[in-house]
Amino acid sequence: MARYLMSVIDDATGTATAAEIASIDEYNDRLVAADQWVLAGGLAAPWASTVVDATGDGPPLRTDGPFLETTEYVAGFWVVEAANHATALGLATDASRACGRRVELRPFL
């Protein structure tokens, strides 16, 4: 089994309808039942973030707001386990249908 990150791409936060939430809950239940669930969550809007840069010798630099300025961002995510990439693609397809948004699939190293 390999782990994959499925990022939900959106241009807003907290906009899921009641029907979408129910569909996401059903999808999550299927992942748990298939022993593919690792974790999932929604994320606050990018403006609630803080970028921390402690790569230099001095004190860390902290900047309020997102690392990148963009109209779309990661609004939520799933971490799943799948037997292979084809299975993970199927999970990402189902995730996109469940949440009504685009989903980016990336394997963990």
QUISULRA-V742249 format. One record per pair of residues at least 12 apart in sequence whose ideal C-beta (glycine too) atoms are under 6 Angstrom apart, sorted by the first residue. I is the first residue (numbers start at 1). J is the second residue. D is the distance in whole Angstrom. If there is no record, write none. Layout:
{{I & J & D} {I & J & D}}
//
This chain:
{{1 & 81 & 4} {2 & 107 & 6} {3 & 81 & 6} {3 & 108 & 4} {4 & 80 & 5} {4 & 82 & 6} {4 & 88 & 5} {4 & 105 & 6} {4 & 107 & 5} {5 & 79 & 6} {5 & 106 & 5} {6 & 78 & 4} {6 & 92 & 5} {6 & 95 & 5} {6 & 103 & 5} {6 & 105 & 5} {7 & 74 & 5} {7 & 77 & 5} {7 & 104 & 4} {8 & 75 & 5} {8 & 76 & 4} {8 & 99 & 6} {8 & 101 & 5} {8 & 103 & 6} {9 & 72 & 5} {9 & 102 & 4} {10 & 75 & 4} {10 & 101 & 5} {11 & 71 & 5} {11 & 72 & 5} {13 & 45 & 4} {13 & 75 & 5} {20 & 99 & 6} {20 & 100 & 5} {23 & 98 & 5} {24 & 98 & 5} {24 & 99 & 5} {27 & 98 & 4} {36 & 80 & 5} {36 & 81 & 5} {38 & 79 & 4} {38 & 81 & 6} {39 & 79 & 5} {40 & 78 & 4} {42 & 76 & 4} {43 & 75 & 6} {43 & 76 & 6} {46 & 66 & 4} {46 & 73 & 5} {47 & 65 & 6} {49 & 66 & 5} {50 & 62 & 6} {50 & 64 & 6} {51 & 63 & 5} {51 & 67 & 5} {88 & 105 & 6} {92 & 105 & 4}}
//
